[in-house]
């Protein structure tokens, strides 16, 4: 159930942001780790061979006991921070819309 919701919201956002014409230059993926789901930006290596560069953009954490989601963003200290206390304890589709709108440029460079 939760995996379907994650794919329908976060996964759908990643697919919208990864058009086929940019497949070799830029892609966004959703990674699930326990009760967290993260959006990761991936870019090819500068020299043309090797590992793709991965940059975390946003993280959503689910608290099952409270049935709530919290949105996090990564600051330049490379640590996750709660994004605006007002976004705590909301439903996942609402938080995904916050990321998609990214009014303050916190999620995507």
C-alpha positions in Angstrom: 0.0 0.0 0.0 2.6 2.6 1.0 4.9 1.5 -1.9 2.0 2.2 -4.3 1.4 5.7 -2.8 5.2 6.4 -3.0 5.3 5.4 -6.6 2.1 7.4 -7.5 3.5 10.5 -5.9 7.3 10.7 -5.5 7.9 8.2 -8.4 5.6 10.2 -10.7 7.5 13.4 -9.9 10.8 11.7 -10.7 9.4 10.5 -14.0 8.0 13.9 -14.9 11.4 15.5 -14.1 13.3 12.9 -16.2 12.2 13.3 -19.8 13.4 10.7 -22.2 15.3 13.3 -24.3 17.6 13.9 -21.2 18.1 10.3 -20.3 21.8 10.4 -20.9 22.3 13.8 -19.2 20.0 13.9 -16.2 17.6 11.7 -14.3 15.8 11.7 -11.0 15.2 8.6 -9.1 13.3 7.6 -5.9 15.1 5.5 -3.4 13.4 3.9 -0.4 15.3 3.2 2.8 13.1 1.9 5.6 10.5 4.5 6.4 12.2 7.2 4.2 11.9 7.9 0.5 14.4 10.2 -1.2 14.6 12.0 -4.5 18.1 11.7 -6.0 19.4 13.7 -9.0 21.8 11.7 -11.1 24.2 13.1 -13.8 26.8 11.3 -15.9 30.5 11.6 -15.1 32.4 14.6 -16.5 35.0 12.6 -18.4 32.4 10.2 -20.0 33.2 7.1 -18.0 32.8 6.0 -14.5 30.0 6.4 -11.9 27.2 8.9 -12.3 27.2 11.7 -9.8 24.3 11.4 -7.2 22.9 14.4 -5.4 20.1 14.0 -2.8 17.4 16.6 -3.3 14.5 15.8 -0.9 13.6 13.2 1.7 10.2 12.2 2.9 10.0 10.3 6.2 6.9 8.3 7.4 6.0 7.8 11.0 3.7 4.8 11.0 2.5 5.3 14.6 1.2 8.7 13.7 0.5 8.0 10.0 2.3 11.2 9.1 4.9 12.3 6.6 7.7 14.9 7.2 9.6 16.7 4.4 13.4 17.2 4.7 15.9 19.1 2.5 19.7 18.9 2.4 21.5 22.0 3.3 25.1 22.6 2.3 26.3 21.0 5.5 25.2 17.7 3.7 22.7 16.9 6.5 18.9 16.6 6.2 16.9 19.3 7.9 13.1 19.6 8.3 11.8 21.8 5.5 9.6 24.5 7.1 8.0 23.2 10.3 4.6 23.8 8.7 5.1 20.9 6.4 5.4 18.4 9.2 2.6 15.8 9.6 1.0 16.2 6.3 0.0 13.8 3.6 2.5 12.7 1.0 0.8 14.3 -2.1 0.8 17.7 -0.4 4.5 17.4 0.4 5.4 16.2 -3.1 3.6 19.3 -4.4 5.8 21.5 -2.1 8.9 19.9 -3.6 7.6 20.2 -7.2 6.9 23.9 -6.7 10.2 24.5 -4.9 9.4 28.2 -4.4 12.7 28.9 -2.5 15.1 26.7 -4.6 15.8 24.4 -1.6 15.5 21.1 -3.5 16.9 21.5 -7.0 20.0 23.5 -8.0 
